[in-house]
């Protein structure tokens, strides 16, 4: 008997008229409650493979409407009853007991007694069913998965190929060359699925093969690159100028691994939606709910504390989105932060003049410039100062937890779901903060603090290490100066070659091992040239191919939830994975994550509202406005750099949003502030500061004055300081770079763009990668010097090849080495000494001016030149830069980006062509103009033909900044709006210049008679209408 036959016997047909009832009666294997006949004779018994009788199909006594016998109306209920009865019949434990079903009045006492008697044989039936199932399963297995055909089954061929190749990979013979070729063939040619990749063990075996730390690891890595990138394995001479032409196999492997991540990952997304809200109104309604509800809290002095005043003001109502440090400010400003003597018998209600100091402390806490005085707890849990009160109560207060006792990780979470949180009075304890608590207290709540301290080698940790090991550091410096011993550069590739993700990743997920392997392959793709000691190479495959679309979609959905941002309820997986594996997410997603997790909640919300205008609401009553503290400063245009230093000293470390107004000018707000950052950026490039290396160029400023600036094709990089530089010079230069650090960090915090083209090597310093700088990075320090040093490096490589030639005698080796030339000239005749090229006053080692360079010490000269130009000569300047930067926020937050992305982060979009189509999509005509207007068509056509310098001038005139934000015109907030400039009837529009409102990006454009006149008027306005703000 076949399984299909059994299922056919149990199939129940639709209930219909009499004919269908008759058919059912014929198919019924036994008498049912309605008197239906059995198909067996009285003396027949069940055969060895026959099934016991299924339970009867019972009609409901009432239809859904309550009328008995209404079969048409009760069809759905009847079908549901039949389905339930059929499924119950498939459960062997119920077979033979169907008589216990609630049949109601449809079961007679006689029929019921018959069924009770049949229970005695139920156990025997179950055994027969089990035996039948076992036999059928064995038969199915023998027919389709027998040992004689399992290995040759077409469905298993790909999996078997992978398994065999992985066995060879384990043997490590020929560095896995044959096994890797087979794996490559399966990935490229075979239709291998994610399931097969996961369950074949490919991820585990390949990860171990690439990361096992032994003496042959570099050989194995070169073998892997030979197979998947077709690079030569050993011959460095052929690799020196090698251009990757076949990255296809590696790209296919990356795609398969990304598919595996998408299949395995189980990362949660937490969103907050209010019932009844749809579309963009969800976030608006939820935020409005939080803005109209308050939490009731009882502030109590901690039982273990007796040296603080007891709060006797009763329960207080607190904004749920207020930070914990707001409670501290509330208490300190009222005198509850002052520690008194244990035996002080004064009243808790007393006031004193010392409360003035507490008021000042509260103001400093508000600006983020002072130490905290009070620690807050819910139960035994200390609260981070940067956590919202809502999240603190939600996370630590037992009475406000979810009804099921844990926080949901589902796709939707209703902030109104836990009504207890809005009804109860929550107790928050306060006590004096200790030094230990101050050091361990977290400033964030989304896991970023832990990530920040471990994701990269931040400058603060490096300074701590250097101070703790001062003796060893001093010894290294002495070795460098006295003996010319240069520390070996650290290979950045080594940071990726780990069998596990960094310790900062504390989450658990099935996809983590695949992510780890993808991280290793990304490192090989980006830094493969280090295995061949190349000085110039590009990434094997673009970074965009490593982006995981599913994780990106989850991250974008999470970061678009306003309440998750405001409450800091960002899942820890997002920050941990993004900081360790930034390549999994596109720049735009990481950019939003950076602003969400690095600064205060209001800045994060403002960034979200700028990117998603629908969240603001069209109605003023529904509009959501971040509560950003704003500080306005008035400056003069004379000696702008000195005034910028005073402003940064005063407000650089403040969380307030800086706004600039110019003296004797009426304009204020966004436009003057953007211009302030652009102008100070320009002032910091002046040649008379003597802080940058590069060529000096003269620029006409204001139509009269010629000002000299420093220009470098590879970006600005600090001019080096010698070992014996004068203290006054060092102090002056360090103060400039400390100002620069604060200025850059403040601009980034306030989302202001800079006009400061820094070098890639300086960006690597920001990311803590200075120990990886080598000759390959010199093209980002000084391109002319890099070319000269690379020519000398070729002489060194030729010398090494001669010395490795075993067929030459020592005399022949010496003769050939001493005869090496550069451009037809012996090395000794080049007139080089151990001073830094282009900086003859800086010695590379003690007495270096008196040490000539020969072919025998040329390698030492190259190492010292690179080290002093890129590392040692600029260490004091860039340490000062990092000190200034970290006074605003930690540099380690930047590790979510790569060095080549930081210019876009600081300076916005680079130069690009403007086409008419994109301008129409991103710019908005209004108030007298439409897209069909003649003037709008003229304008877009003129802008699409602008050169980079004309683009900068136009943007400076219209927005206050010469650069567009990340994303170009479409990211301009508010969008560029062109309105019609009106005149009196007797006035000719051709006689007037356009005007702007930079705070809202308004261009007031007259309706010129033709495009030529418009172009002339725009040019005059852009070139002469800058550096002043007046009413238009």
LINNORQUI-V517078 format. One record per backbone hydrogen bond with DSSP energy under -0.5 kcal/mol. CO is the residue of the C=O (numbers start at 1). NH is the residue of the N-H. If there is no record, write none. Layout:
co: <CO	CO>
nh: <NH	NH>
//
This chain:
co: <2	3	4	5	6	7	8	11	17	18	19	20	21	22	23	24	32	41	47	56	57	63	67	67	69	70	72	74	75	76	77	78	79	80	81	82	83	84	85	86	87	88	90	91	91	92	94	97	98	101	103	104	106	108	109	110	111	112	113	114	115	116	117	118	119	121	122	123	124	125	126	127	128	129	130	131	132	133	134	135	136	137	138	139	140	141	146	146	149	150	153	153	154	156	157	158	159	160	161	162	163	164	165	166	167	168	168	169	172	173	174	176	177	178	179	180	181	182	183	184	185	185	186	190	193	194	195	196	197	197	198	201	202	203	204	205	206	207	208	212	214	216	217	218	219	220	221	222	223	224	225	225	225	228	229	234	235	236	239	247	248	249	250	251	252	253	254	255	256	257	258	259	260	261	269	271	271	274	278	279	280	281	282	283	284	285	286	287	288	289	290	293	295	295	296	297	297	298	298	300	302	307	316	316	318	319	320	322	323	323	324	324	325	326	327	328	329	331	331	332	335	337	341	343	347	352	353	354	354	355	356	357	358	359	360	361	362	363	364	364	365	373	375	376	377	378	380	381	384	385	387	388	389	390	391	392	393	396	397	398	402	409	413	413	414	417	418	419	419	420	420	424	424	426	426	428	429	430	431	434	435	436	437	442	442	447	448	449	450	451	451	456	458	459	460	461	462	463	464	465	467	469	470	471	472	473	474	475	476	477	478	478	479	479	479	480	481	484	490	491	492	493	493	496	502	504	509	511	512	513	514	515	516	517	518	519	520	521	522	523	524	525	527	528	529	529	530	542	543	544	547	548	549	550	551	552	553	554	555	556	557	558	560	561	562	563	564	565	568	569	571	571	572	573	574	575	576	577	581	582	584	586	587	588	589	590	591	592	593	594	595	600	601	602	603	604	605	606	607	608	612	613	614	616	619	619	620	623	626	629	631	633	635	637	639	640	641	642	643	644	645	646	647	648	651	656	657	659	660	661	662	667	669	669	670	671	672	673	674	675	676	677	678	679	680	682	683	685	686	687	691	693	695	697	699	699	701	701	705	705	707	708	709	711	712	714	716	717	722	726	727	728	729	730	731	732	733	734	735	736	737	738	739	740	741	742	743	744	745	746	747	748	756	757	759	760	761	762	763	764	765	769	770	771	774	775	777	778	778	782	783	784	785	786	787	788	789	790	791	792	793	794	795	796	797	798	799	800	801	802	804	805	809	810	811	812	813	814	815	817	820	822	825	826	827	828	832	833	834	834	836	839	839	841	842	845	847	848	848	850	851	857	858	859	860	861	862	863	864	865	866	867	867	868	871	871	872	873	874	875	876	877	878	879	880	881	882	883	884	885	885	890	891	892	893	894	898	898	899	901	902	903	904	906	913	915	916	917	918	919	923	924	926	927	930	933	934	935	936	937	938	939	940	941	942	943	947	948	949	950	951	952	953	954	955	955	955	956	964	965	967	968	969	976	977	977	978	979	980	984	987	988	989	995	997	997	997	1001	1002	1002	1003	1003	1004	1004	1005	1006	1010	1011	1012	1013	1014	1015	1016	1017	1018	1019	1020	1021	1029	1029>
nh: <6	7	8	9	10	11	11	13	21	22	23	24	25	26	27	28	35	44	50	58	59	66	63	70	71	74	75	78	79	80	81	82	83	84	85	86	87	88	89	90	90	91	92	94	95	95	97	100	101	103	106	107	108	112	113	114	115	116	117	118	119	119	120	121	122	125	126	127	128	129	130	131	132	133	134	135	136	137	138	139	140	141	142	143	144	145	149	150	153	153	156	157	157	160	161	162	163	164	165	166	167	168	169	170	171	172	173	172	175	176	177	180	181	182	183	184	185	186	187	188	189	190	192	192	197	198	199	200	202	203	201	205	206	207	208	209	210	211	212	214	217	220	221	222	223	224	225	226	227	228	229	230	231	250	246	236	239	240	242	251	252	253	254	255	256	257	258	259	260	261	262	263	264	265	271	273	413	277	281	282	284	285	286	287	288	289	290	291	292	292	293	320	297	318	426	299	316	300	428	430	305	340	297	318	295	322	390	389	326	327	327	328	329	330	331	332	333	334	336	335	338	339	344	345	350	355	356	357	358	359	360	361	362	363	364	365	366	367	369	370	368	433	431	383	429	381	382	378	387	325	324	392	393	394	395	396	397	398	400	401	405	269	273	415	417	419	421	422	423	423	424	296	426	298	428	300	377	302	375	438	439	440	441	385	386	451	452	453	454	454	455	458	462	463	464	465	466	467	468	469	470	473	474	475	476	477	478	479	480	481	482	483	483	484	485	484	846	486	492	494	495	496	497	498	505	506	512	515	516	517	518	519	520	521	522	523	524	525	526	527	528	540	530	531	532	534	533	545	546	547	549	552	553	554	555	556	557	558	559	560	560	561	562	565	566	567	569	568	570	571	574	575	576	577	578	579	580	581	584	585	548	590	591	592	593	594	595	596	597	598	599	604	605	606	607	608	609	610	611	612	615	616	617	624	622	623	623	625	628	657	659	661	663	640	643	644	645	646	647	648	649	650	651	652	654	658	631	633	669	635	665	662	660	673	674	675	676	677	678	679	680	681	682	683	684	685	686	710	689	690	719	717	711	709	701	707	704	705	701	707	699	687	697	695	715	760	759	693	725	730	731	732	733	734	735	736	737	738	739	740	741	742	743	744	745	746	747	748	749	750	752	751	758	716	763	764	765	766	767	769	768	772	773	490	777	778	780	781	782	786	787	788	789	790	791	792	793	794	795	796	797	798	799	800	801	802	803	804	805	805	806	808	813	814	815	816	817	818	819	820	827	825	822	829	830	831	853	835	844	845	839	836	842	843	836	848	850	834	851	852	834	861	862	863	864	865	866	867	868	869	870	871	872	873	874	875	875	721	878	879	880	881	882	883	884	885	886	887	887	888	889	893	894	895	896	897	901	902	902	905	906	907	908	754	915	919	920	921	922	923	925	978	980	980	933	937	938	939	940	941	942	943	944	945	945	946	951	952	953	954	955	956	957	958	959	960	961	960	909	968	970	971	972	924	979	1003	926	1005	982	987	989	991	992	1004	1000	1001	1002	977	997	1004	979	1005	995	1006	981	1008	1014	1015	1016	1017	1018	1019	1020	1021	1022	1023	1024	1025	666	667>
//
